[in-house]
């Protein structure tokens, strides 16, 4: 920036920064993304300045029209960003001042400190609303996938070992529940994002009669009752980045959930499981092995969770030692925030698309779920219903499993006599326990993977998410 620039550093300095310093301190290479929020915020500020008599009606009109023109040029890719002007705020203000003398009055009563705090809050607010829609799209994809394969049964796993049979849809609905908590976390954080800091100045507000509530209402910073919400402490207002941390924290947990879903998809698509087939559009081949079909979208989603978690840690470390109030360190928050938002939104969208392009290998799932060992716990429950203490029932069924292994049989192949050799409470009806339809019918408590309960939960989510049922 030159000494005679219309938006000069300050009369305090005899010359601009050195080229190396300018390059080191610039942020326009990434904070240009705040342009829309910066323009809207500036129009709100100018409107307020006219209201309190700082600007004339004609000056407000000139500023508003010029800012709208600048915004259109940016939208069309015709605006020339100047690194020497340092950041998005100075670039836009410089362009404005070059178009109208009234532009020199726009910065009255505000600092870049409260300006960037405003822009960031508005940007995060917009991202939450967009991410909300994308989370819902993924939930709908999971519910639709479950409904389409409502009769599919797979083994449920603990410790990655076959445990008990579950409906495939029940497994998918577990992720719908996770994502709903993510949705709620972002919704809850929106309340703390949606607070207007403009009017706090650099640190101590202004002696001008700024109407902060007017600006807040103009920009939509209102509560449920449409009452303007403004920050209550000027020092906190310009240094607070809790809302960035909170957004990044919720995003990190969302990324973890997406990573877990991706891991399940990767396992299910492997030859060893062969439960699903992912569409060609969401897989890649090998440069060497022509037979390969790799689940790269799922793997990248799993991998990208690490960078989102890393961004959260970086932001926490960035803030932990800062004294009040604004410090230039805070410039480092934007790249981490932008990367987090971009990453989780992309992963959420692509996972929804991938699920929509995935099919279930029903026969292979049925064979895996038909393993009689998966119903060992049902055998223990059978004995409990006969009056046997659970610990004794557990021990008896463990002995049955050992007996079956020793005689190279499955549990369903053991004779009634062999069952009774372990525990006399077993009777001829024990063989009926290996009917999966009966096993699922018996799992009828709320949240269980029983036939009726899974259908009930699918219907609940279809209604909640407005998913068209295929039933």
VOPAGU-2260 file (C-alpha; in pm, 1 decimal, decimal comma):
REM VOPAGU-2260
SITE   aa  ch    i         X         Y         Z
SITE  UNK   A    0       0,0       0,0       0,0
SITE  UNK   A    1     139,7     338,7     -94,5
SITE  UNK   A    2     156,6     643,8     122,7
SITE  UNK   A    3     -92,5     826,2     -98,5
SITE  UNK   A    4    -336,4     536,5    -119,7
SITE  UNK   A    5    -698,6     645,2     -64,6
SITE  UNK   A    6    -707,0     390,1     213,1
SITE  UNK   A    7    -371,8     465,6     372,1
SITE  UNK   A    8    -224,2     269,4     660,7
SITE  UNK   A    9    -224,9     578,0     880,7
SITE  UNK   A   10     -70,9     922,6     902,2
SITE  UNK   A   11     150,3     770,8    1169,7
SITE  UNK   A   12     367,6     597,0     908,9
SITE  UNK   A   13     608,3     761,4     671,8
SITE  UNK   A   14     600,2     477,3     420,9
SITE  UNK   A   15     426,2     152,7     346,9
SITE  UNK   A   16     546,2    -188,2     463,1
SITE  UNK   A   17     830,9    -365,0     289,3
SITE  UNK   A   18     740,8    -609,4      12,9
SITE  UNK   A   19     830,6    -909,0     227,6
SITE  UNK   A   20     621,6    -780,4     517,9
SITE  UNK   A   21     327,8    -707,3     289,2
SITE  UNK   A   22     343,8   -1059,7     152,5
SITE  UNK   A   23     371,4   -1208,9     501,2
SITE  UNK   A   24      78,9   -1013,3     644,8
SITE  UNK   A   25    -166,8   -1014,4     353,8
SITE  UNK   A   26    -486,9   -1211,8     393,1
SITE  UNK   A   27    -670,1   -1124,8      71,1
SITE  UNK   A   28    -558,2   -1458,0     -75,6
SITE  UNK   A   29    -811,2   -1628,6     149,2
SITE  UNK   A   30   -1036,1   -1372,7     321,4
SITE  UNK   A   31   -1175,3   -1255,1     -15,0
SITE  UNK   A   32   -1439,0   -1517,9      57,9
SITE  UNK   A   33   -1594,3   -1276,6     305,3
SITE  UNK   A   34   -1675,7   -1024,0      31,0
SITE  UNK   A   35   -2049,3   -1081,2      29,6
SITE  UNK   A   36   -2079,1   -1044,1     406,2
SITE  UNK   A   37   -1847,6    -740,8     400,3
SITE  UNK   A   38   -2062,1    -561,8     144,0
SITE  UNK   A   39   -2390,6    -640,3     318,2
SITE  UNK   A   40   -2241,8    -533,1     652,0
SITE  UNK   A   41   -2113,7    -209,7     499,8
SITE  UNK   A   42   -2453,5    -128,5     351,0
SITE  UNK   A   43   -2610,8    -184,7     693,4
SITE  UNK   A   44   -2350,4      37,5     859,1
SITE  UNK   A   45   -2398,3     311,8     599,3
SITE  UNK   A   46   -2775,2     296,0     640,9
SITE  UNK   A   47   -2731,1     343,5    1015,3
SITE  UNK   A   48   -2489,5     635,0     962,1
SITE  UNK   A   49   -2752,4     807,3     748,2
SITE  UNK   A   50   -3011,7     742,0    1015,8
SITE  UNK   A   51   -2801,1     921,4    1281,8
SITE  UNK   A   52   -2707,6    1209,0    1051,9
SITE  UNK   A   53   -2346,7    1123,1     961,6
SITE  UNK   A   54   -2433,2    1058,0     596,2
SITE  UNK   A   55   -2679,8    1242,7     376,8
SITE  UNK   A   56   -2947,1    1057,2     186,3
SITE  UNK   A   57   -2759,7    1110,7    -141,2
SITE  UNK   A   58   -2432,6     989,5      11,4
SITE  UNK   A   59   -2603,3     673,6     134,3
SITE  UNK   A   60   -2745,4     617,2    -212,9
SITE  UNK   A   61   -2402,6     660,2    -374,6
SITE  UNK   A   62   -2237,2     423,8    -125,6
SITE  UNK   A   63   -2508,5     161,1    -157,3
SITE  UNK   A   64   -2511,7     166,8    -537,0
SITE  UNK   A   65   -2132,9     153,6    -555,8
SITE  UNK   A   66   -2111,4    -136,5    -311,7
SITE  UNK   A   67   -2374,7    -326,1    -508,2
SITE  UNK   A   68   -2177,3    -264,4    -828,3
SITE  UNK   A   69   -1859,5    -392,7    -661,3
SITE  UNK   A   70   -2046,6    -697,6    -542,6
SITE  UNK   A   71   -2171,6    -771,3    -892,6
SITE  UNK   A   72   -1820,1    -735,8   -1032,2
SITE  UNK   A   73   -1688,7    -980,3    -772,6
SITE  UNK   A   74   -1973,4   -1219,3    -851,4
SITE  UNK   A   75   -1889,1   -1198,7   -1221,3
SITE  UNK   A   76   -1515,3   -1247,6   -1160,8
SITE  UNK   A   77   -1431,6    -903,0   -1294,8
SITE  UNK   A   78   -1306,3    -741,4    -974,0
SITE  UNK   A   79    -929,9    -693,5    -949,0
SITE  UNK   A   80    -812,1    -794,3    -600,7
SITE  UNK   A   81    -498,4    -607,7    -495,2
SITE  UNK   A   82    -265,9    -791,5    -254,8
SITE  UNK   A   83    -101,7    -461,8    -158,5
SITE  UNK   A   84    -433,3    -356,2      -2,7
SITE  UNK   A   85    -393,0    -642,2     241,9
SITE  UNK   A   86    -743,7    -777,9     299,4
SITE  UNK   A   87   -1099,0    -797,5     171,4
SITE  UNK   A   88   -1211,4    -498,0     376,4
SITE  UNK   A   89    -948,0    -258,0     242,0
SITE  UNK   A   90    -989,4    -382,1    -115,5
SITE  UNK   A   91   -1361,1    -313,8    -113,6
SITE  UNK   A   92   -1327,8      17,9      69,2
SITE  UNK   A   93   -1054,9     134,6    -169,9
SITE  UNK   A   94   -1270,4      47,8    -471,6
SITE  UNK   A   95   -1565,0     224,3    -312,1
SITE  UNK   A   96   -1368,1     541,5    -235,1
SITE  UNK   A   97   -1242,1     552,1    -592,0
SITE  UNK   A   98   -1602,6     558,7    -714,0
SITE  UNK   A   99   -1754,4     805,6    -469,4
SITE  UNK   A  100   -1610,0    1059,6    -228,0
SITE  UNK   A  101   -1877,0     956,5      18,9
SITE  UNK   A  102   -1691,1     625,1      52,5
SITE  UNK   A  103   -1434,1     798,2     272,4
SITE  UNK   A  104   -1705,2     839,6     537,7
SITE  UNK   A  105   -1806,5     473,3     547,2
SITE  UNK   A  106   -1553,2     368,6     808,2
SITE  UNK   A  107   -1689,4     623,2    1056,7
SITE  UNK   A  108   -1759,6     458,3    1390,0
SITE  UNK   A  109   -1616,1     118,2    1304,9
SITE  UNK   A  110   -1283,4     -62,0    1304,4
SITE  UNK   A  111   -1158,0    -353,7    1102,6
SITE  UNK   A  112   -1171,1    -535,4    1437,1
SITE  UNK   A  113   -1549,3    -525,4    1468,3
SITE  UNK   A  114   -1587,8    -537,4    1090,1
SITE  UNK   A  115   -1411,7    -871,8    1054,7
SITE  UNK   A  116   -1592,0   -1006,0    1361,3
SITE  UNK   A  117   -1920,3    -917,5    1190,9
SITE  UNK   A  118   -1819,5   -1067,6     857,3
SITE  UNK   A  119   -1705,6   -1391,2    1018,9
SITE  UNK   A  120   -2025,6   -1427,7    1218,7
SITE  UNK   A  121   -2235,6   -1372,9     909,5
SITE  UNK   A  122   -2022,9   -1620,6     711,4
SITE  UNK   A  123   -2050,3   -1889,9     978,4
SITE  UNK   A  124   -2422,4   -1822,7    1005,4
SITE  UNK   A  125   -2461,9   -1883,3     632,1
SITE  UNK   A  126   -2249,2   -2199,0     646,9
SITE  UNK   A  127   -2461,5   -2345,5     925,0
SITE  UNK   A  128   -2775,9   -2298,8     718,2
SITE  UNK   A  129   -2614,9   -2462,5     413,2
SITE  UNK   A  130   -2469,2   -2747,2     617,4
SITE  UNK   A  131   -2807,9   -2809,2     776,5
SITE  UNK   A  132   -2951,6   -2879,8     432,0
SITE  UNK   A  133   -2665,5   -3112,2     342,6
SITE  UNK   A  134   -2698,0   -3309,9     666,3
SITE  UNK   A  135   -3067,8   -3355,4     592,3
SITE  UNK   A  136   -2986,6   -3477,9     240,1
SITE  UNK   A  137   -2752,2   -3741,4     382,6
SITE  UNK   A  138   -3010,2   -3848,6     639,8
SITE  UNK   A  139   -3271,6   -3883,5     365,4
SITE  UNK   A  140   -3029,9   -4089,9     156,9
SITE  UNK   A  141   -2971,3   -4326,8     449,5
SITE  UNK   A  142   -3342,0   -4361,2     526,4
SITE  UNK   A  143   -3425,8   -4422,6     159,6
SITE  UNK   A  144   -3147,1   -4681,4     135,6
SITE  UNK   A  145   -3282,1   -4854,6     444,5
SITE  UNK   A  146   -3638,6   -4855,3     314,0
SITE  UNK   A  147   -3526,1   -4992,8     -21,7
SITE  UNK   A  148   -3353,1   -5280,9     158,8
SITE  UNK   A  149   -3593,8   -5315,7     449,6
SITE  UNK   A  150   -3575,5   -5697,0     447,9
SITE  UNK   A  151   -3196,0   -5717,8     433,5
SITE  UNK   A  152   -3033,5   -5873,9     739,6
SITE  UNK   A  153   -2664,8   -5859,2     832,3
SITE  UNK   A  154   -2456,2   -5959,8    1132,3
SITE  UNK   A  155   -2412,6   -5681,9    1384,6
SITE  UNK   A  156   -2054,9   -5655,1    1510,2
SITE  UNK   A  157   -1875,7   -5579,4    1833,5
SITE  UNK   A  158   -1495,5   -5576,7    1834,4
SITE  UNK   A  159   -1539,9   -5636,8    1459,1
SITE  UNK   A  160   -1655,6   -5989,0    1547,3
SITE  UNK   A  161   -1999,6   -6119,1    1456,0
SITE  UNK   A  162   -2231,4   -6054,9    1748,5
SITE  UNK   A  163   -2607,0   -6062,1    1678,8
SITE  UNK   A  164   -2823,4   -6030,9    1367,5
SITE  UNK   A  165   -2967,7   -5690,1    1281,8
SITE  UNK   A  166   -3162,0   -5543,4     996,1
SITE  UNK   A  167   -2941,7   -5351,4     752,6
SITE  UNK   A  168   -3184,0   -5060,1     786,3
SITE  UNK   A  169   -3133,7   -5059,1    1163,6
SITE  UNK   A  170   -2760,6   -5016,9    1112,5
SITE  UNK   A  171   -2819,0   -4727,2     873,3
SITE  UNK   A  172   -3061,7   -4560,9    1112,7
SITE  UNK   A  173   -2787,6   -4550,8    1375,1
SITE  UNK   A  174   -2610,2   -4298,7    1151,5
SITE  UNK   A  175   -2931,8   -4105,7    1098,3
SITE  UNK   A  176   -2947,8   -4063,4    1476,7
SITE  UNK   A  177   -2583,8   -3948,7    1489,5
SITE  UNK   A  178   -2639,0   -3697,0    1212,9
SITE  UNK   A  179   -2945,9   -3563,0    1386,1
SITE  UNK   A  180   -2737,0   -3481,9    1691,2
SITE  UNK   A  181   -2491,5   -3305,4    1457,9
SITE  UNK   A  182   -2779,4   -3105,8    1311,0
SITE  UNK   A  183   -2891,9   -3005,4    1659,0
SITE  UNK   A  184   -2541,4   -2904,9    1765,0
SITE  UNK   A  185   -2512,3   -2666,3    1471,2
SITE  UNK   A  186   -2861,5   -2533,0    1541,5
SITE  UNK   A  187   -2769,3   -2471,6    1904,0
SITE  UNK   A  188   -2444,7   -2297,4    1808,8
SITE  UNK   A  189   -2639,5   -2070,0    1573,0
SITE  UNK   A  190   -2778,8   -1887,7    1875,7
SITE  UNK   A  191   -2430,1   -1785,8    1985,8
SITE  UNK   A  192   -2315,9   -1700,8    1632,6
SITE  UNK   A  193   -2618,4   -1481,7    1574,6
SITE  UNK   A  194   -2500,7   -1188,2    1788,1
SITE  UNK   A  195   -2399,2    -859,5    1624,3
SITE  UNK   A  196   -2056,8    -715,7    1722,7
SITE  UNK   A  197   -2061,1    -412,1    1492,3
SITE  UNK   A  198   -2036,1     -85,9    1684,1
SITE  UNK   A  199   -1775,0    -219,3    1924,9
SITE  UNK   A  200   -1500,7     -35,7    1735,7
SITE  UNK   A  201   -1141,5    -140,6    1783,9
SITE  UNK   A  202   -1184,7    -206,3    2155,1
SITE  UNK   A  203   -1390,3      64,2    2328,3
SITE  UNK   A  204   -1687,6     142,9    2107,5
SITE  UNK   A  205   -1744,2     495,4    1978,3
SITE  UNK   A  206   -1841,0     838,3    2108,1
SITE  UNK   A  207   -2078,8     870,9    1811,2
SITE  UNK   A  208   -2448,2     788,7    1870,7
SITE  UNK   A  209   -2432,9     459,1    1682,9
SITE  UNK   A  210   -2758,5     264,8    1667,3
SITE  UNK   A  211   -2627,1     -87,2    1712,6
SITE  UNK   A  212   -2970,8    -240,7    1750,5
SITE  UNK   A  213   -3076,6     -96,0    1414,6
SITE  UNK   A  214   -2777,9    -256,7    1242,1
SITE  UNK   A  215   -2841,1    -587,6    1418,8
SITE  UNK   A  216   -3203,9    -594,2    1305,3
SITE  UNK   A  217   -3103,4    -488,9     951,7
SITE  UNK   A  218   -2864,2    -786,6     928,9
SITE  UNK   A  219   -3095,7   -1041,9    1087,8
SITE  UNK   A  220   -2921,9   -1064,4    1424,3
SITE  UNK   A  221   -3247,9   -1114,4    1611,8
SITE  UNK   A  222   -3382,9   -1362,9    1863,9
SITE  UNK   A  223   -3695,2   -1576,6    1836,2
SITE  UNK   A  224   -3906,0   -1272,3    1918,8
SITE  UNK   A  225   -3736,8   -1058,4    1648,7
SITE  UNK   A  226   -3555,5    -857,0    1913,6
SITE  UNK   A  227   -3209,7    -735,0    1805,2
SITE  UNK   A  228   -2919,7    -919,2    1968,7
SITE  UNK   A  229   -2590,7    -731,2    2012,1
SITE  UNK   A  230   -2271,6    -807,8    2199,4
SITE  UNK   A  231   -2264,9    -668,1    2553,8
SITE  UNK   A  232   -1890,9    -606,4    2593,0
SITE  UNK   A  233   -1684,2    -427,5    2329,0
SITE  UNK   A  234   -1359,4    -600,9    2427,1
SITE  UNK   A  235   -1512,9    -945,2    2411,2
SITE  UNK   A  236   -1691,3    -859,0    2085,4
SITE  UNK   A  237   -1372,9    -797,4    1884,9
SITE  UNK   A  238   -1163,3   -1077,3    2035,5
SITE  UNK   A  239   -1425,7   -1351,2    2063,9
SITE  UNK   A  240   -1378,9   -1646,6    1833,2
SITE  UNK   A  241   -1576,3   -1893,2    2042,7
SITE  UNK   A  242   -1829,7   -1918,7    1762,5
SITE  UNK   A  243   -1552,8   -2028,5    1524,1
SITE  UNK   A  244   -1434,8   -2288,6    1775,0
SITE  UNK   A  245   -1789,1   -2409,9    1836,5
SITE  UNK   A  246   -1862,2   -2444,0    1466,5
SITE  UNK   A  247   -1531,4   -2626,8    1415,6
SITE  UNK   A  248   -1600,7   -2853,2    1711,4
SITE  UNK   A  249   -1943,5   -2952,9    1581,4
SITE  UNK   A  250   -1787,4   -2999,2    1237,8
SITE  UNK   A  251   -1513,2   -3221,8    1381,3
SITE  UNK   A  252   -1771,5   -3448,6    1542,5
SITE  UNK   A  253   -1969,5   -3456,0    1217,5
SITE  UNK   A  254   -1646,9   -3551,6    1038,2
SITE  UNK   A  255   -1592,3   -3834,6    1288,0
SITE  UNK   A  256   -1943,4   -3964,9    1222,0
SITE  UNK   A  257   -1887,0   -3946,2     847,1
SITE  UNK   A  258   -1557,4   -4128,6     892,8
SITE  UNK   A  259   -1726,9   -4409,5    1084,7
SITE  UNK   A  260   -1992,9   -4442,3     814,9
SITE  UNK   A  261   -1719,9   -4444,1     552,0
SITE  UNK   A  262   -1536,3   -4720,0     738,4
SITE  UNK   A  263   -1848,1   -4936,9     745,9
SITE  UNK   A  264   -1900,3   -4880,8     374,0
SITE  UNK   A  265   -1536,8   -4970,8     303,8
SITE  UNK   A  266   -1564,9   -5293,4     502,5
SITE  UNK   A  267   -1901,4   -5389,8     351,5
SITE  UNK   A  268   -1768,5   -5332,0      -1,2
SITE  UNK   A  269   -1464,5   -5556,6      52,5
SITE  UNK   A  270   -1453,6   -5909,1     -91,5
SITE  UNK   A  271   -1438,5   -6047,7     260,5
SITE  UNK   A  272   -1776,1   -5892,4     351,8
SITE  UNK   A  273   -1933,1   -5839,6       7,0
SITE  UNK   A  274   -2247,1   -5687,4     158,2
SITE  UNK   A  275   -2270,5   -5391,7     -81,5
SITE  UNK   A  276   -2161,9   -5273,4    -423,5
SITE  UNK   A  277   -2070,9   -4905,8    -459,3
SITE  UNK   A  278   -2153,1   -4743,9    -793,5
SITE  UNK   A  279   -1873,1   -4688,7   -1043,3
SITE  UNK   A  280   -1905,6   -4308,4   -1017,0
SITE  UNK   A  281   -1787,0   -4321,7    -656,7
SITE  UNK   A  282   -1499,2   -4568,2    -698,2
SITE  UNK   A  283   -1167,8   -4574,5    -882,5
SITE  UNK   A  284    -940,8   -4837,3   -1036,0
SITE  UNK   A  285    -579,0   -4929,8    -990,6
SITE  UNK   A  286    -295,1   -4812,0   -1215,1
SITE  UNK   A  287    -150,6   -5163,9   -1202,0
SITE  UNK   A  288    -421,3   -5415,1   -1108,5
SITE  UNK   A  289    -706,8   -5411,3   -1362,2
SITE  UNK   A  290    -950,1   -5599,1   -1138,1
SITE  UNK   A  291    -949,7   -5340,2    -860,2
SITE  UNK   A  292   -1246,9   -5122,3    -769,1
SITE  UNK   A  293   -1147,4   -4899,1    -481,3
SITE  UNK   A  294   -1388,4   -4708,4    -253,2
SITE  UNK   A  295   -1185,8   -4387,3    -278,9
SITE  UNK   A  296   -1469,2   -4146,9    -188,3
SITE  UNK   A  297   -1526,6   -4331,9     137,2
SITE  UNK   A  298   -1153,4   -4355,9     204,7
SITE  UNK   A  299   -1100,0   -3984,8     143,3
SITE  UNK   A  300   -1394,8   -3901,7     367,3
SITE  UNK   A  301   -1234,3   -4111,6     638,3
SITE  UNK   A  302    -898,8   -3942,8     576,6
SITE  UNK   A  303   -1031,0   -3587,7     563,0
SITE  UNK   A  304   -1176,4   -3622,1     911,6
SITE  UNK   A  305    -817,0   -3589,6    1035,0
SITE  UNK   A  306    -771,1   -3244,1     885,2
SITE  UNK   A  307   -1102,3   -3123,7    1033,1
SITE  UNK   A  308    -998,3   -3246,5    1376,8
SITE  UNK   A  309    -656,6   -3086,2    1321,5
SITE  UNK   A  310    -818,4   -2753,7    1232,6
SITE  UNK   A  311   -1008,4   -2757,9    1561,1
SITE  UNK   A  312    -690,6   -2823,2    1757,5
SITE  UNK   A  313    -510,2   -2546,6    1567,1
SITE  UNK   A  314    -783,2   -2297,6    1652,9
SITE  UNK   A  315    -781,0   -2392,2    2019,6
SITE  UNK   A  316    -403,9   -2351,9    2036,8
SITE  UNK   A  317    -428,0   -2022,6    1846,6
SITE  UNK   A  318    -657,8   -1873,0    2110,3
SITE  UNK   A  319    -520,5   -2019,9    2429,0
SITE  UNK   A  320    -250,2   -1761,3    2498,1
SITE  UNK   A  321    -396,7   -1443,7    2351,6
SITE  UNK   A  322    -435,7   -1143,7    2581,1
SITE  UNK   A  323    -735,3    -915,0    2537,1
SITE  UNK   A  324    -837,5    -791,0    2289,5
SITE  UNK   A  325    -769,7    -817,7    1916,7
SITE  UNK   A  326    -431,4    -956,3    1815,1
SITE  UNK   A  327    -309,5   -1015,9    1461,0
SITE  UNK   A  328    -279,5   -1385,0    1544,5
SITE  UNK   A  329    -653,9   -1400,7    1485,2
SITE  UNK   A  330    -593,8   -1363,8    1112,8
SITE  UNK   A  331    -495,0   -1731,7    1126,6
SITE  UNK   A  332    -848,8   -1838,0    1216,3
SITE  UNK   A  333    -994,5   -1799,1     868,1
SITE  UNK   A  334    -803,0   -2060,2     670,5
SITE  UNK   A  335    -875,6   -2320,9     936,0
SITE  UNK   A  336   -1242,5   -2222,4     947,0
SITE  UNK   A  337   -1281,8   -2212,1     569,1
SITE  UNK   A  338   -1110,0   -2547,2     524,7
SITE  UNK   A  339   -1326,3   -2708,0     791,2
SITE  UNK   A  340   -1649,4   -2584,7     634,8
SITE  UNK   A  341   -1542,9   -2679,5     282,4
SITE  UNK   A  342   -1429,8   -3024,9     390,0
SITE  UNK   A  343   -1732,8   -3132,4     593,7
SITE  UNK   A  344   -1975,8   -2995,1     338,9
SITE  UNK   A  345   -1804,3   -3177,4      53,2
SITE  UNK   A  346   -1784,1   -3502,7     250,0
SITE  UNK   A  347   -2149,1   -3481,9     353,2
SITE  UNK   A  348   -2265,8   -3419,8      -4,1
SITE  UNK   A  349   -2051,5   -3694,6    -154,6
SITE  UNK   A  350   -2149,8   -3951,1     106,8
SITE  UNK   A  351   -2515,8   -3884,2      26,3
SITE  UNK   A  352   -2445,5   -3931,4    -342,7
SITE  UNK   A  353   -2244,4   -4247,5    -284,0
SITE  UNK   A  354   -2517,1   -4406,0     -72,7
SITE  UNK   A  355   -2768,9   -4330,9    -345,6
SITE  UNK   A  356   -2545,0   -4517,6    -590,9
SITE  UNK   A  357   -2492,9   -4823,6    -368,8
SITE  UNK   A  358   -2675,0   -5157,9    -386,1
SITE  UNK   A  359   -2700,0   -5442,2    -134,4
SITE  UNK   A  360   -2593,3   -5800,5    -205,8
SITE  UNK   A  361   -2896,9   -5953,2     -36,4
SITE  UNK   A  362   -2799,7   -6318,5     -74,7
SITE  UNK   A  363   -2453,0   -6269,5      69,3
SITE  UNK   A  364   -2593,1   -6067,9     359,8
SITE  UNK   A  365   -2847,4   -6340,2     430,7
SITE  UNK   A  366   -2578,9   -6610,4     435,4
SITE  UNK   A  367   -2367,6   -6410,8     678,5
SITE  UNK   A  368   -2664,4   -6334,7     903,4
SITE  UNK   A  369   -2767,5   -6699,5     895,2
SITE  UNK   A  370   -2473,6   -6798,9    1116,2
SITE  UNK   A  371   -2647,6   -6976,4    1407,3
SITE  UNK   A  372   -2382,4   -6852,4    1651,6
SITE  UNK   A  373   -2535,7   -6504,4    1620,2
SITE  UNK   A  374   -2832,4   -6631,2    1820,3
SITE  UNK   A  375   -2629,1   -6757,3    2115,5
SITE  UNK   A  376   -2766,1   -6477,9    2334,1
SITE  UNK   A  377   -3119,0   -6584,3    2240,5
SITE  UNK   A  378   -3033,8   -6928,6    2380,1
SITE  UNK   A  379   -2929,4   -6766,7    2707,8
SITE  UNK   A  380   -3256,4   -6569,5    2713,7
SITE  UNK   A  381   -3441,7   -6897,2    2654,6
SITE  UNK   A  382   -3291,0   -7042,2    2971,4
SITE  UNK   A  383   -3362,9   -6722,5    3166,8
SITE  UNK   A  384   -3731,0   -6760,0    3073,5
SITE  UNK   A  385   -3707,4   -7110,8    3220,5
SITE  UNK   A  386   -3595,5   -6964,6    3552,6
SITE  UNK   A  387   -3219,1   -7004,5    3511,2
SITE  UNK   A  388   -3001,6   -6720,4    3645,6
SITE  UNK   A  389   -2844,0   -6529,6    3358,3
SITE  UNK   A  390   -2484,0   -6596,8    3465,0
SITE  UNK   A  391   -2556,0   -6971,2    3470,8
SITE  UNK   A  392   -2741,0   -6946,0    3139,2
SITE  UNK   A  393   -2445,6   -6760,2    2989,0
SITE  UNK   A  394   -2208,7   -7031,2    3109,8
SITE  UNK   A  395   -2429,1   -7308,9    2972,2
SITE  UNK   A  396   -2452,8   -7154,0    2627,3
SITE  UNK   A  397   -2075,6   -7102,3    2627,2
SITE  UNK   A  398   -2042,8   -7472,9    2695,2
SITE  UNK   A  399   -2279,8   -7544,0    2404,5
SITE  UNK   A  400   -2064,3   -7338,6    2171,1
SITE  UNK   A  401   -1757,9   -7531,7    2283,8
SITE  UNK   A  402   -1944,1   -7861,2    2234,7
SITE  UNK   A  403   -2052,0   -7760,6    1882,0
SITE  UNK   A  404   -1696,1   -7664,2    1791,7
SITE  UNK   A  405   -1560,3   -7989,3    1929,5
SITE  UNK   A  406   -1811,3   -8193,5    1727,4
SITE  UNK   A  407   -1768,2   -7971,9    1417,9
SITE  UNK   A  408   -2132,2   -7872,3    1415,8
SITE  UNK   A  409   -2320,9   -7545,5    1418,4
SITE  UNK   A  410   -2542,1   -7464,6    1715,8
SITE  UNK   A  411   -2850,6   -7538,7    1507,6
SITE  UNK   A  412   -2713,0   -7883,9    1416,4
SITE  UNK   A  413   -2678,6   -8001,5    1776,6
SITE  UNK   A  414   -2946,9   -8247,2    1881,4
SITE  UNK   A  415   -3190,8   -8182,2    2162,8
SITE  UNK   A  416   -3013,8   -8453,9    2357,8
SITE  UNK   A  417   -2685,5   -8268,6    2318,8
SITE  UNK   A  418   -2852,8   -7950,4    2441,2
SITE  UNK   A  419   -2992,5   -8131,2    2744,0
SITE  UNK   A  420   -2652,2   -8280,7    2821,0
SITE  UNK   A  421   -2544,9   -7925,2    2902,7
SITE  UNK   A  422   -2864,2   -7803,8    3072,2
SITE  UNK   A  423   -3179,9   -8003,9    3140,3
SITE  UNK   A  424   -3395,3   -7691,8    3096,0
SITE  UNK   A  425   -3355,4   -7719,6    2719,8
SITE  UNK   A  426   -3650,2   -7885,4    2544,6
SITE  UNK   A  427   -3752,0   -7969,2    2187,0
SITE  UNK   A  428   -3871,1   -7612,9    2122,6
SITE  UNK   A  429   -3512,3   -7487,1    2146,0
SITE  UNK   A  430   -3462,3   -7567,4    1777,0
SITE  UNK   A  431   -3721,4   -7302,7    1686,1
SITE  UNK   A  432   -3492,2   -7028,6    1815,6
SITE  UNK   A  433   -3289,7   -7043,7    1495,0
SITE  UNK   A  434   -3576,1   -6902,8    1289,7
SITE  UNK   A  435   -3459,7   -6545,6    1217,1
SITE  UNK   A  436   -3813,8   -6422,3    1157,9
SITE  UNK   A  437   -3912,7   -6532,7    1507,5
SITE  UNK   A  438   -3590,0   -6392,0    1650,9
SITE  UNK   A  439   -3662,2   -6047,8    1504,1
SITE  UNK   A  440   -4027,4   -6058,6    1604,0
SITE  UNK   A  441   -3915,9   -6108,2    1964,7
SITE  UNK   A  442   -3703,3   -5792,8    1958,9
SITE  UNK   A  443   -3990,4   -5550,6    2003,0
SITE  UNK   A  444   -3866,2   -5303,9    2265,8
SITE  UNK   A  445   -3815,0   -4940,0    2166,7
SITE  UNK   A  446   -3489,9   -4899,3    1977,0
SITE  UNK   A  447   -3439,0   -5271,0    1917,1
SITE  UNK   A  448   -3370,7   -5414,5    1569,0
SITE  UNK   A  449   -3699,4   -5607,1    1561,2
SITE  UNK   A  450   -3912,6   -5622,5    1247,3
SITE  UNK   A  451   -4195,1   -5404,6    1375,1
SITE  UNK   A  452   -3964,8   -5159,7    1552,2
SITE  UNK   A  453   -3738,5   -5103,4    1251,7
SITE  UNK   A  454   -4041,4   -5035,2    1031,3
SITE  UNK   A  455   -4172,1   -4796,5    1295,8
SITE  UNK   A  456   -3841,5   -4608,3    1309,5
SITE  UNK   A  457   -3820,1   -4591,0     930,3
SITE  UNK   A  458   -4170,0   -4443,8     919,4
SITE  UNK   A  459   -4079,6   -4194,2    1192,7
SITE  UNK   A  460   -3777,0   -4069,9    1002,5
SITE  UNK   A  461   -3960,1   -4067,5     669,5
SITE  UNK   A  462   -4220,9   -3841,5     823,6
SITE  UNK   A  463   -3966,2   -3622,6    1004,3
SITE  UNK   A  464   -3738,9   -3584,5     700,3
SITE  UNK   A  465   -4021,1   -3578,5     445,2
SITE  UNK   A  466   -3885,9   -3885,1     268,9
SITE  UNK   A  467   -4121,5   -4046,8      21,8
SITE  UNK   A  468   -4178,1   -4402,4     143,6
SITE  UNK   A  469   -4148,0   -4691,5     -97,4
SITE  UNK   A  470   -4354,7   -4914,3     129,7
